[in-house]
Amino acid sequence: MSAEPDGPPARRTPPRSALVVGGGVSGLVAARDLAARGLRVTLVEAEDHLGGAVGAHQVAGLVLDSGAESFATRSRAVPDLLEELGLGERVVHPNRSGSWLFLPEGAVPAPDSGILGIPADPTAPRLRAALGRAGMLRAGLDRRLPAFVGMTERSLGGLVRARMGERVVDRLVAPFATGVHSAHPDDLDVDAVAPGLRRALREHGSLGAAAGALRRAAPAGANVAGLRGGMNALSETLVHDLERAGVKLVTGYDVIALDRDPRREGWMVIQRQPRHGHKTAVARGELLVMATDGTTAVRLLAGHEAGLQRFAPEAGPQVALATLVVDEPRLDGAPRGTGLLVSEDARGVRAKALTHASAKWDWVREAAGPGRHVLRLSYGRPRTDAAVPPEVALPDDQLIRLALSDASTLMGMPLRPGQLVGADIVRWRSALPRAGVGHARRVADFRRSLAVLPDAVAVGGWLAGTGLASVVADTRSQVRALLAEAGVPDRAAPAASEPARTPPTSTRRKD
């Protein structure tokens, strides 16, 4: 299968159909925006549920997020989408008790200003326990250094190290980067994970001032927000909207081939349903949006443009989330704030982060009731020689026991098996894309190469970066460009739908 040498025939009329491959949030958003412009849309997804990493599971009778639990407030991308979907009134913000760090010497409060562990004021007394006197003195030099120092550094770790020193990288930024992006700061492209940070450094003259400015610029005055009832309501409501718009949703089929259909001036995929005797099917569309993981997207598209093969991404980190529901009234006081990020140098703990969900979100606390708490621990550290991190490879029952032990250490009080009301393990194999150094340049090069294929774009976290804010903004931008190039006339924006009023079903993870 390859692109025709002379290219497709000139289109005489605007396209009337579109094909979306991938049913995560990126694919759902793309399908919604395509349908809103009057196209007949077919969306195909290999899994038997939609929503990808934004879904739900039930633990001890509570419907909780099985993946993403919040979105970054640095842009209007997600809030605008939520308003369109009728979910704006459900936006909530985490409690302001703040997070903690777990360092080799124990638990200490994390910076309460700045971003990604970069403190707005590196001399704040709150940081003395984490940095020590020498570390604070070195970090304080950031205010005296010329703005150009560190400006050529492309990695998050390199920039912070040049401005504030090694101790800030190791003890503040690395736990945040590992917990949020499953990568060491030296392996993260600063422009991808902290958009606008270097520009703010030029404007404000110091890294601390730049981090503080980005923090203050967040629309809600906080780094993140969520939805009452969980972010899974976003996926559920998107699916509901697509069904209302007449989008054809096909789940449980692997896409095994992608081809051009010259008779219909469009694209088609051949699908296979492994669970039912390898049954096959064909889906078509004049426009194509590839919203799969990067490996799948490159594999399918490279059959039409060989140069795309060089953009095949590295496999993303494998992670496991262990959710525990425990009865322990002593946790009512949130002794570790909204949770902890764990230093790689800490001993006796294998988790890389713990979220005290019932302390972070009021709706979780109210649903759980007095004395009952929801703790979510994340496993799967970067920079391991093993293909699968050893903790992630554990069977569910063993990982639950490990999580209970780690939670006891991190929360500073024993949590015994008899207090465990319910638990669940969710595993993600490619949900956290790598935003390595040079990521933005590689994305631009990939999209230039992809542009030789007619009527096709690729979207998703492997291109946009980690987080709903990045994914939603990039997906909508790419779909707008695709529609404009294809000459699809603009239409009135879709009416907001009613908020989802029942627990998620079609986006719920099925084991």
C-alpha positions in Angstrom: 0.0 0.0 0.0 1.5 3.4 -1.0 0.3 6.8 -2.0 -0.4 7.2 -5.7 2.6 8.9 -7.5 0.5 11.6 -9.1 -1.5 12.4 -6.0 -5.2 12.2 -5.6 -7.6 13.8 -8.1 -8.6 17.4 -7.4 -11.7 17.5 -5.2 -14.6 19.2 -6.8 -16.8 19.4 -3.7 -16.0 19.7 0.0 -15.7 16.3 1.8 -18.8 14.9 3.4 -17.2 12.2 5.6 -14.4 11.7 8.0 -12.6 8.8 9.7 -11.1 9.0 13.2 -8.8 6.2 14.3 -8.5 6.1 18.1 -11.1 6.6 20.8 -9.2 8.4 23.6 -10.1 11.9 24.5 -8.2 13.3 21.5 -10.2 11.1 19.1 -13.5 11.9 20.8 -12.8 15.7 20.6 -11.7 15.4 16.9 -14.9 13.4 16.1 -17.0 16.0 17.8 -15.5 18.9 16.0 -15.8 17.1 12.7 -19.4 16.2 13.2 -20.1 19.8 14.3 -19.1 20.9 10.8 -21.7 18.6 9.2 -19.5 15.6 8.3 -20.5 12.0 8.6 -18.0 10.7 11.1 -16.9 7.1 11.9 -14.6 6.5 14.9 -12.9 3.2 15.4 -11.2 2.1 18.6 -9.3 -1.1 19.4 -10.4 -1.4 23.0 -14.0 -2.2 24.0 -14.5 1.1 25.8 -13.9 4.8 24.9 -12.1 7.5 26.7 -8.6 6.1 26.9 -6.7 7.4 30.0 -9.8 9.4 31.1 -12.1 6.8 32.5 -13.6 5.4 35.6 -13.5 2.4 37.9 -15.5 1.4 41.0 -13.7 0.7 44.3 -15.6 0.0 47.5 -18.8 1.3 46.0 -17.1 4.6 44.9 -17.0 5.6 41.2 -13.5 7.1 40.9 -11.2 8.2 38.1 -9.1 5.3 36.8 -6.7 7.6 35.0 -6.5 11.4 34.7 -8.1 13.2 37.7 -7.4 16.8 36.8 -6.4 19.2 34.0 -3.9 22.1 33.9 -5.4 25.5 34.1 -2.6 27.3 32.2 -4.9 27.8 29.2 -8.6 27.9 28.3 -8.5 24.8 26.2 -10.2 22.4 28.6 -12.5 24.9 30.4 -13.9 26.1 27.0 -14.6 22.4 26.0 -16.3 21.8 29.4 -18.5 24.8 28.9 -19.5 23.6 25.5 -20.4 20.2 27.0 -22.5 21.7 29.8 -19.9 20.7 32.4 -18.7 24.1 33.3 -20.6 24.3 36.6 -19.0 21.0 37.7 -15.4 22.4 37.7 -13.8 22.2 41.1 -10.4 23.0 42.5 -8.3 21.0 44.9 -8.0 21.9 48.5 -5.2 24.4 49.2 -3.4 22.3 51.9 -0.8 21.6 49.2 1.4 18.6 48.5 4.4 17.2 50.3 7.7 15.7 49.3 9.1 12.4 50.6 12.9 12.8 50.8 15.5 10.4 52.3 15.1 12.1 55.7 11.3 11.9 55.5 8.2 13.9 54.6 8.6 17.7 54.2 6.2 20.3 52.7 6.6 21.0 48.9 7.0 24.5 47.4 3.7 26.3 47.6 4.5 28.6 44.7 5.9 28.2 41.2 5.5 25.2 38.8 6.8 21.7 38.5 8.7 22.0 41.8 10.5 25.2 40.7 9.9 27.6 43.6 8.9 31.2 43.0 10.8 32.1 46.1 13.8 29.7 46.6 14.6 31.5 49.9 11.2 30.8 51.5 11.6 29.2 55.0 9.2 26.4 54.0 12.0 25.0 51.8 14.8 24.9 54.4 14.0 21.3 55.3 14.2 20.2 51.7 17.2 22.3 50.5 19.3 23.0 53.6 21.2 26.2 54.1 23.7 25.6 51.3 21.0 24.6 48.9 18.9 27.7 49.6 22.0 30.0 49.2 22.7 28.4 45.8 19.1 28.6 44.7 19.0 32.3 45.8 21.7 33.1 43.2 19.0 32.8 40.6 17.9 36.4 41.4 21.4 37.8 40.7 22.3 35.9 37.6 21.8 37.5 34.2 18.6 36.3 32.4 20.6 34.7 29.6 22.2 32.1 32.0 20.7 28.7 31.2 18.7 30.1 28.3 20.4 27.7 25.9 19.5 24.6 28.0 16.8 22.6 26.3 16.0 20.2 29.2 14.0 21.1 32.3 16.8 19.8 34.5 19.5 21.7 32.6 17.7 25.0 32.9 16.9 24.6 36.6 20.4 23.4 37.4 22.0 26.4 35.7 19.8 28.8 37.5 19.2 27.3 41.0 21.6 24.4 41.4 21.7 20.7 41.7 19.9 20.4 45.0 16.8 22.1 43.6 16.8 19.7 40.7 17.2 16.6 42.8 15.0 17.4 45.8 12.3 19.6 44.4 11.9 19.3 40.6 12.8 15.6 40.1 10.0 14.3 42.4 7.5 16.5 40.5 8.8 15.4 37.1 8.8 11.8 38.0 5.4 11.9 39.5 3.7 13.9 36.8 5.6 12.9 33.6 7.3 9.6 34.6 10.6 11.0 33.5 13.7 12.6 35.0 13.9 16.4 34.5 17.1 15.9 32.4 15.0 13.9 29.9 12.2 16.4 29.5 12.0 19.2 26.9 11.4 22.3 28.9 9.3 23.9 26.2 7.1 20.9 26.0 6.4 20.4 29.8 6.6 24.1 30.8 5.4 26.1 27.9 6.3 29.8 28.2 8.8 29.3 31.0 11.9 30.4 29.1 10.0 33.4 27.6 8.9 34.4 31.1 12.6 34.1 32.2 13.6 36.6 29.6 10.7 38.9 30.7 11.2 38.7 34.5 14.9 38.1 34.8 15.0 35.1 37.1 13.7 31.5 36.9 11.8 31.9 40.3 10.0 35.0 39.1 9.2 33.3 35.8 7.7 30.2 37.6 5.7 32.5 39.9 4.4 34.5 36.9 3.2 31.3 35.2 1.6 30.1 38.4 -0.3 33.4 38.9 -1.4 33.4 35.2 -3.4 30.2 35.7 -7.1 31.3 35.2 -8.3 29.9 38.4 -5.3 30.9 40.5 -4.3 27.2 40.9 -2.2 24.8 38.7 -5.0 22.3 38.2 -8.7 21.8 38.4 -11.1 18.8 38.1 -14.7 17.9 37.8 -17.1 17.1 40.6 -17.7 13.4 40.2 -14.4 12.9 38.4 -12.8 13.7 35.1 -14.4 10.6 33.7 -17.5 12.7 33.1 -15.6 14.4 30.3 -15.2 11.2 28.3 -18.8 10.1 29.2 -20.3 13.4 28.0 -18.2 13.4 24.8 -19.5 9.9 24.0 -23.0 11.1 24.7 -22.6 14.1 22.4 -21.2 11.9 19.6 -24.1 9.5 19.8 -26.5 12.5 19.6 -24.7 13.8 16.6 -25.0 10.4 14.8 -21.3 9.6 14.9 -20.7 5.9 14.2 -18.7 4.4 17.1 -16.9 1.1 16.5 -15.1 -0.5 19.4 -13.2 -3.8 19.9 -11.6 -3.8 16.4 -7.9 -3.5 15.8 -6.9 -1.5 12.7 -4.6 -3.8 10.7 -4.2 -1.8 7.5 -4.7 1.8 6.2 -5.2 2.6 2.6 -6.3 5.2 0.1 -9.6 4.5 -1.6 -9.2 6.2 -5.0 -12.8 5.5 -6.1 -14.1 7.6 -3.2 -11.2 10.1 -2.9 -10.6 9.1 0.7 -9.1 6.8 3.3 -10.2 3.4 4.5 -9.1 1.1 7.3 -9.3 -2.6 7.5 -10.2 -3.8 11.0 -10.0 -7.1 12.8 -12.0 -8.2 15.8 -9.8 -10.8 17.6 -12.4 -11.8 20.2 -14.9 -13.1 17.6 -13.0 -15.3 15.2 -10.9 -12.5 13.8 -13.9 -11.0 12.1 -12.9 -8.1 9.7 -14.6 -4.9 8.7 -13.9 -1.8 6.6 -14.4 1.9 7.6 -14.0 4.8 5.2 -13.8 8.6 5.3 -12.6 11.4 3.0 -10.7 13.0 5.8 -8.5 11.1 8.2 -7.6 11.9 11.8 -5.1 9.5 13.4 -5.6 9.7 17.2 -3.8 6.5 18.2 -0.6 6.1 20.1 2.5 7.1 18.2 3.8 3.6 17.4 0.5 2.7 15.8 0.1 6.0 13.9 3.6 5.8 12.4 3.2 2.1 11.5 0.0 2.7 9.6 0.9 6.0 8.0 4.5 5.0 6.9 3.0 2.7 4.4 2.0 5.8 2.4 5.1 8.0 3.1 8.2 6.0 4.0 9.9 9.0 5.5 7.5 8.9 8.4 9.1 5.7 9.7 12.0 7.6 11.3 9.5 9.3 13.7 8.5 6.1 15.4 8.5 7.1 19.1 10.2 5.2 21.9 7.8 3.2 24.0 6.3 5.2 26.8 6.8 4.2 30.4 4.6 1.5 31.9 2.8 2.6 35.0 0.4 1.1 37.5 -2.0 3.0 39.7 -3.0 1.3 43.0 -6.2 2.8 44.5 -6.9 1.9 48.2 -10.0 2.7 50.2 -9.2 2.5 53.9 -11.0 3.2 57.2 -8.7 5.4 59.3 -10.2 8.5 61.0 -6.7 9.8 61.8 -6.4 10.7 58.1 -9.2 13.2 58.4 -6.7 15.8 59.3 -4.8 15.4 56.0 -1.4 14.9 57.7 0.4 15.0 54.3 -1.8 17.6 52.6 -3.2 16.4 49.2 -0.4 13.8 48.8 3.3 13.3 48.3 5.8 13.1 45.5 8.7 10.7 46.3 12.4 11.3 45.7 14.3 8.6 43.9 16.8 8.7 46.7 14.2 7.9 49.4 14.5 4.4 50.9 11.8 2.0 52.0 9.2 3.3 49.5 8.7 1.9 46.0 5.8 4.3 44.9 6.8 7.4 43.0 3.7 9.4 44.2 0.7 9.2 46.5 -2.5 11.2 46.0 -4.7 11.5 49.1 -7.8 11.9 46.9 -10.3 12.3 49.7 -8.1 15.2 51.1 -7.6 16.7 47.7 -11.1 16.7 46.4 -14.2 17.6 48.5 -16.5 15.5 46.3 -14.4 12.4 47.0 -14.4 13.1 50.8 -18.2 13.6 50.8 -18.8 10.4 48.8 -16.5 8.3 51.0 -17.9 9.6 54.3 -16.2 10.4 57.7 -13.1 8.3 58.5 -13.0 6.6 55.1 -10.2 7.6 52.7 -9.1 7.2 49.1 -5.4 6.9 48.5 -3.9 6.4 45.0 -0.3 5.4 44.6 1.6 5.5 41.3 4.3 3.0 40.3 6.7 2.8 37.4 9.9 4.9 37.8 11.8 6.1 34.7 15.4 5.2 34.0 15.1 1.5 34.8 16.9 -1.2 32.8 13.9 -3.5 33.0 11.3 -3.4 30.1 8.6 -3.4 32.7 9.4 -1.7 36.1 9.5 -4.5 38.8 6.7 -3.0 40.8 4.4 -2.8 37.7 5.2 -6.4 36.9 3.8 -7.6 40.3 0.4 -9.4 40.3 -2.4 -7.3 41.5 -2.6 -8.8 45.0 1.1 -8.3 45.7 1.0 -4.8 44.4 -1.9 -4.0 46.6 0.0 -5.3 49.6 3.0 -3.2 48.6 0.8 -0.1 48.1 -0.6 -0.5 51.6 2.9 -0.7 53.1 4.1 2.3 51.1 1.0 4.3 52.1 1.7 3.6 55.8 5.2 4.9 55.4 4.3 8.0 53.4 1.3 8.9 55.6 3.3 8.4 58.7 0.9 6.0 60.3 0.3 2.2 60.1 -2.4 1.1 57.7 -3.3 -2.6 58.3 -5.0 -5.1 55.9 -8.0 -5.1 58.2 -8.6 -1.4 57.5 -8.6 -2.0 53.7 -12.2 -1.7 52.5 -11.4 -2.0 48.8 -8.6 -1.8 46.2 -8.0 -1.9 42.5 -5.0 -1.8 40.2 -5.1 0.0 36.8 -2.2 -0.5 34.4 -1.2 1.9 31.6 1.2 0.9 28.9 1.5 3.9 26.7 -0.6 6.6 28.4 2.3 8.8 29.3 4.2 9.9 26.1 7.8 10.9 26.3 8.4 14.7 25.9 12.1 14.3 25.5 14.6 17.0 24.6 13.9 18.3 21.1 10.3 17.1 21.2 8.8 20.2 19.7 11.2 20.1 16.8 10.5 16.4 16.1 6.8 17.1 16.1 7.2 19.9 13.6 9.3 17.7 11.4 6.8 14.9 11.6 3.9 17.1 10.7 5.8 18.6 7.7 6.4 15.1 6.4 2.8 14.0 7.0 1.6 17.0 5.0 2.4 15.3 1.8 -0.4 12.9 2.4 -3.8 14.3 1.4 -6.5 15.1 3.9 -4.8 13.5 6.9 -3.6 14.7 10.3 -2.3 13.0 13.4 -3.1 14.0 17.0 -2.7 12.7 20.5 -0.5 12.9 23.6 2.6 11.6 21.8 2.6 14.8 19.7 0.9 17.3 22.0 2.6 16.2 25.3 1.3 15.0 28.6 -2.0 16.4 29.9 -5.5 17.2 28.8 -4.7 20.9 28.3 -2.1 20.1 25.7 -4.0 17.3 24.0 -7.3 19.2 23.7 -5.7 22.4 22.4 -3.5 20.6 19.8 -6.3 18.3 18.6 -8.8 21.2 18.0 -6.1 23.2 16.2 -5.2 20.3 13.9 -8.8 19.6 13.1 -9.5 23.2 12.3 -6.5 23.3 9.9 -7.6 20.0 8.3 -11.1 21.4 7.7 -9.9 24.7 6.4 -7.5 23.0 3.9 -10.3 20.7 2.7 -12.6 23.7 2.2 -15.3 22.6 4.6 -17.6 25.6 5.3 -17.9 26.9 8.8 -21.1 26.3 10.8 -22.5 27.6 14.0 -21.0 26.1 17.2 -22.8 23.1 18.6 -25.3 23.6 21.4 -24.1 22.5 24.8 -25.3 19.1 25.9 -26.8 18.2 29.2 -24.2 17.1 31.8 -23.9 13.4 32.3 -26.1 12.4 35.3 -25.3 8.8 35.7 -22.1 6.9 36.6 -19.9 6.3 33.5 -20.5 3.1 31.5 -19.1 3.4 28.0 -15.8 4.9 29.3 -15.4 2.6 32.3 -12.4 0.4 32.3 -13.4 -3.3 31.9 -11.1 -6.0 33.2 
